[in-house]
């Protein structure tokens, strides 16, 4: 029964996806006499937490009930008061927790406070699922660095474009919808200026009638080559856009871009280009907890080379393109020997429409 109700809490938590960053996804269910009498989830950053929303949703007195919550209730004052205090006051007799909060400000304090006040506490129920749901939060709260996801769509023979550069569309409609949902979930989406010059993307989350939150758009552009008439520049006043560049970029060009609404981040250089590691740290300092890396191949390899990729997503389309000059997902120099190839762990394959999504985690994680 504990697992059944924790599954309900996990489903609720997912409803906050894209709107709570850099806070965690959290769901809560209140059960009394084997009936769910209250449900809640963390809906938006700065808003009430899941436990408080569950109390507000309760259809009857919660005294003597059990609360199921995917993440340890907070015990400190942040943007909202501690949830632990509200639970203690409510008369809840038992709290079942999916995972202990990795936030050093909590990290077991919530559990201790509940126990000290005579509340029975159970932890670790569906913990693996809870940790997977909040893998972004866990990385960010413990390191201060964004969780970086490398995504690519390629044909069965490993091509992301034809020899002419044409790439519309490699994957099917269902896969593209999945990517838009992913964009809605992360804090930022990142591309290199080469992708901007080749594809002139918009990099927004487009989900029709569904409520969406556009990610912050980050362009890596060492020499400030982004065209002022590109979609990203034209819409910078509507969607937050950051240009990561270096002192190689002309100051007058950067000032023009700033006036058009772009935020300019002048970074350190490494091998004559934007220092990716330094840039990622600075993005983390801005509160960006997750980055979806969408291209191109040189940028992807830069993240790989610096061991900054936390997760990979490859959409494989049932197509063959061929061509010695057709592009592949990762560029750069590459490894010299096959024994140096980066292994991918926890591999999972999921059919999405006519395509197959393969996801996994680089072995250095």
C-alpha positions, 0 to 999 in steps of 0.5 A, spaced: 500 500 500 505 504 501 508 503 494 501 504 491 500 511 494 507 513 493 506 512 486 500 517 486 505 522 489 510 521 484 504 522 478 502 528 482 509 531 483 510 530 475 505 536 474 510 541 476 515 539 471 518 545 468 515 550 473 518 549 479 526 550 477 531 550 481 526 547 486 525 539 486 518 536 484 514 534 490 508 530 490 504 529 497 498 524 498 494 524 505 491 517 506 486 516 512 482 509 513 485 507 506 482 513 502 485 518 499 483 525 502 488 530 500 492 531 494 498 536 492 504 538 489 509 543 488 506 547 482 511 553 482 517 556 484 516 560 490 509 557 491 506 553 497 510 546 497 506 539 496 504 538 503 501 545 504 497 544 498 495 537 500 492 540 506 489 545 503 485 540 498 483 535 504 476 533 504 476 532 512 480 532 518 487 530 517 488 528 524 491 521 525 492 520 517 498 518 513 502 523 509 506 520 503 511 525 500 516 524 495 521 528 498 523 529 505 519 535 508 523 541 509 525 544 516 528 551 514 525 557 512 526 559 505 521 562 500 515 559 504 515 556 512 517 549 514 513 544 512 515 540 518 511 545 522 505 544 518 505 537 519 506 537 526 501 541 527 496 538 523 495 531 527 498 527 522 500 520 525 505 517 520 509 520 514 512 516 508 517 519 505 520 517 498 527 520 499 531 524 504 532 531 501 540 532 499 539 539 500 544 540 506 539 545 509 534 539 510 538 532 509 535 528 515 533 534 519 525 534 517 525 526 519 528 528 526 523 533 527 518 529 525 520 523 530 522 528 536 514 530 535 512 523 536 510 522 528 512 515 525 516 516 519 518 511 514 523 513 508 526 510 502 519 508 499 520 507 491 527 511 492 530 509 486 524 512 482 524 519 486 531 520 485 530 519 478 524 524 478 529 529 481 536 527 478 536 535 476 535 537 483 540 532 486 545 534 481 544 542 482 543 542 490 549 538 491 554 541 486 551 548 484 552 546 477 547 545 472 544 538 470 547 537 462 543 533 457 545 532 450 540 530 445 540 529 438 536 526 433 539 521 427 538 516 422 539 509 423 546 510 420 548 515 425 547 522 420 544 528 423 543 531 416 545 530 409 551 532 405 548 538 403 546 540 411 539 539 410 536 536 417 528 537 416 526 533 419 530 527 421 525 524 427 518 523 426 512 528 429 512 524 436 519 525 437 519 532 436 513 533 441 517 529 446 523 534 445 518 540 446 516 537 452 523 536 454 524 543 453 518 545 457 522 541 463 529 544 463 531 551 465 535 552 459 537 550 452 543 551 449 546 551 442 552 553 438 552 559 433 554 554 428 547 551 429 544 558 429 547 560 422 545 553 419 538 552 422 536 559 424 532 556 430 527 559 435 528 554 441 522 555 444 517 550 447 511 549 443 505 545 445 499 547 442 494 549 448 498 546 453 501 551 458 508 552 457 514 555 460 520 557 455 527 555 457 532 560 457 536 560 450 544 560 451 548 561 444 555 559 445 558 564 440 566 565 441 567 571 436 560 574 436 557 572 429 550 571 431 546 575 425 542 581 428 536 578 424 536 571 426 530 568 430 533 568 437 535 575 436 529 578 434 525 574 439 530 576 445 525 581 448 520 575 449 524 570 451 530 570 456 536 569 451 544 569 453 550 570 449 556 566 451 562 569 448 569 572 449 573 578 448 574 576 441 567 579 439 567 586 437 565 590 443 560 594 438 557 588 436 556 586 443 553 592 445 548 592 439 546 585 441 545 587 448 540 593 446 536 588 442 535 584 449 540 579 449 544 578 456 552 578 454 556 573 458 563 574 456 567 568 459 574 565 459 577 562 453 580 555 452 584 553 446 581 560 443 574 558 444 569 559 450 571 556 456 565 551 457 566 549 464 567 556 466 560 558 462 557 552 465 559 554 472 556 561 471 550 559 468 549 555 475 550 561 479 544 564 475 540 559 478 540 555 471 539 548 474 539 544 467 541 545 460 539 541 454 544 541 449 541 541 442 547 542 437 551 542 434 556 537 433 562 541 436 559 544 442 556 537 444 563 534 443 566 540 447 561 538 453 563 531 452 571 532 452 570 536 459 566 531 462 560 535 463 554 531 460 550 528 465 545 524 460 544 523 453 538 522 449 538 519 442 532 519 437 534 514 432 529 514 426 528 508 421 532 512 415 538 511 411 542 517 409 549 515 407 555 520 405 562 521 407 560 528 408 554 527 412 554 530 419 554 526 425 551 528 432 558 529 435 564 533 432 571 535 434 577 531 434 574 525 438 578 519 441 584 516 438 583 509 441 576 505 441 578 503 448 578 510 450 571 511 448 566 513 453 561 508 455 554 509 457 551 506 463 543 504 465 541 504 457 534 504 456 530 504 449 523 507 448 519 507 442 516 514 440 512 513 434 516 511 428 523 512 432 526 509 438 529 514 444 535 511 447 537 514 453 543 513 458 548 516 463 556 517 461 560 512 465 563 518 469 557 520 473 
